[in-house]
Amino acid sequence: MFRKSNADGICPGPYIEIVNVSKKFGADVVLHDISITFEEGKVYGIAGNNGSGKTVLMKCICGFLPVTAGKIFVGGKRIGADVDFPESIGVIIETPGFLTNLSGLKNLKILARLKNQISERQIRQAVKMAGLDPDLKKPVSKYSLGMRQRLGIAQAIMEDPKLLILDEPFNGLDKHGVEDVRNLLLWLKSQGKTILLASHNSEDIQILCDTVYEMDGGRMQRQ
């Protein structure tokens, strides 16, 4: 697929295409024949109770889980065929995992070496944007849950990805932290990022999302 960018650098049409996707774990059907598209530069909310299938869907889009049937395209490339993972993606799914004996900055520097695409200055900037001090020497084992969540957000955004997939990104944040992250996500949207956001908090969904979908029993419908 070829998707030509407009004057703003945003490609019109679907950035993510999910075509008749089902996912089974043994005899348990978790996703039921889902077809949906997400456009570039917008924020999409996915609401649903635990076990509704929203986290499994996000993992399939990321390439972490193979689909049982159907196809997923991100940026015109089929996940699991053309590429194993989307080429420009930042992810928070479940609790972010870090080396707890090291500082937050050192953790991110180690992760950044996997692709070796960004400088320490860019890593430090991401840490600041997430509301943490990059010079904090405290090991991650001493971080609060909210600080770990902020560090996970810094990890997700530090390589300036086109796509962010965020499963409950507000977990562990106090009122001030929630406001900070909301403002950050709105700014990222203004920069043309595509964001998929799962949250139990209806206020987060209403403030941030252009379109909201409800997942229930592995089926998705627009609210």
N, C-alpha and C positions, 0 to 999 in steps of 0.2 A: 504494500500500500504506500502511496505517495501523498503526503499532506503538506501543501504549500503554506508557508507562514504569511500572515498579512503584515501590514506596515508596523504593527505593534509587536511582531515576532510571535504571535499566537496563532496556532494552526486552527482554522475553523473546522467544525465537525467533531466527531467523537475522538477523544484521546484514549479512553478505555472502552473496549467493546467486549461484552460478555455475551456469548452466543450459546444458548441451550445448555448451560452448564449444570451438571449434577455432580454430587460428591457423596460417595458411600464409604462407610467404615464397616466392612463385613456386610451384614444384612441391614444395617442402620443407615437410612437415607438422611443425610444432613442438609443437602442442598437439592432442591427439586426444580430442574429445568429452568434455570434463571437466564433471562435475556434482558440486557440493559446496556445503555451507553452513558458515559460521562464525558462532558465536554471539557476542553482545556481551559484553565484559568478560572474555574468555579469551585465552590466549596459544597460538598454533598454530605448530608447527614444520613447515617444509618442507625435507626433506632430499633430496639428490640430487647427482650429479656435475655438473661443468661440461657444458653442452649438454643437460641433462636437460629443460629447459623451465621451471624454476622462476622465473628472472628474467623471462622473457617473460610468464608468468602474472601476476607481480606488476605488470609494466608495463601489462598489460591491465586489471587491477583499478584501477590509478591513472588510467586513461584516456590514458596515454601512447601506447599502441598500440591500434588498433581490432581487434576480433575479426573473424575471417573468417566464423564462424557462431556462433550461440548468443547468450546474453544474460548480462550481469553487473549485479546490483543491489547498491547499497551504501546502507544506511539507507532502503531502500524505493524508491530512485530508480535508474532504469536509466542506466548509464554510456554516454555517446555518444548518448543520446536525450533523457532528462529533464535531464541535466546532462552537461557535458563531463568533469568531474573530481569525485570525492567531495568533499562540502562541508566536511568537517572531517578533514584527513589530514596526517600528517607522514611524510616519505619519506626513506629512504636507499637508493638503488639505484646501484650502481657507485661510483666514487670521487667524493666531494663536490667540486664545483667552486666556487672562490672567487676574488675579485679579490686576487691575491697581493701587491700593493703596499700593501694596507690591513690594518689590524689585524682580528682576529676580530670584535670588537664592532662596528666600523664596517661590516664585511660584513653582519652580521646586521641592523643598523639599516637598511641599504639594502634588504635583502630584505623586512623588515617593512613598509616603505612601500608595497609592492605591494598589501597589503590594508588597511593603516593601522588595525589592530584592537588592537594592543598597545602598551604604553608602554615606554620605555627600562628602567624598573625590571623589567618582566617579562622583557625580553631579557637583562638582567644576571643575573637569577635563573636563567634557563635555562642560561646559560654556567657559572654556579657549579655547578648540578646536574650538568652534564656533566663537571665536574672541571677547569675552566679558570678562570684569573683574568680577569675582565672588564676590568680596568685594565691588562692587558698591552699594551704599545705595540708590541711586535714585529710586523712584517708577517707575513702568512700564509706568504710565501715562506721564512721562517725557521723555520716550524713543522716538527716531526717528523711522520711519517706518523700516529702515534698522536694527536698534538695535532689534526691535521686531521680525524681521525675523530671525536674528541670534539666538535670544532666542528660537524661534520655532524650529530651527535646533538643538540647544542644547537639547531641550525636546525630539526630535525624536531619537537622538543617545545615550542618557544618560544611557539607560538600555542595551546597546550593542546588539541591535536586529539583527537577521539574514537577515531581509527584511526591506528595506526602500522604502516607497511610497511617492514621493515628487511631488506635483503639484505646478509648478511655484515657486521653492525654491529661485529664485534670485530676486523676487519682492522686490522693495524698496532698493536694495543694490547698492552702488556706484561701480565704476570700481574696486577699491581695494577690496571691499567686495565680488564682483563676483569672483575675482581671488582667494581669500581666500577659498570660498566655493567650487569652482572647485577643488582646491588642496585637500581639505578635502574629497570630494567625491571620487577622484582618490585614495586617501589613503585607504578609506573604502573599495573600490573595491579590493585593494591589500590584504585586510584582509579577502576576501572571501564573502563579503556582496553581496546580490542580490538587485539591485536598479532599480526601475521604476521611470522614470523622465519625467514629462511633462513640456515643455518650449516653449514659443513663439520665443525664440532666437535660430536661426539655428546654431550659433557659439557654444553655450552651448552644443547642441545636438551633433555636429560634434566632439568636443573635448572629451566629456565624454562617449559617448555611443558606445557599440559594435554593436548594431543593432537598427535601427530606424523604427518605424511603423507610418503610417499616418492614422488618423481617419477623416472621412468625412461622415456626415449624419448618424452616428451610425455604420458605417462599417469600418473595419480595413484592411489595406494592408501594406506589407513591402515596404519600399522605395528602 
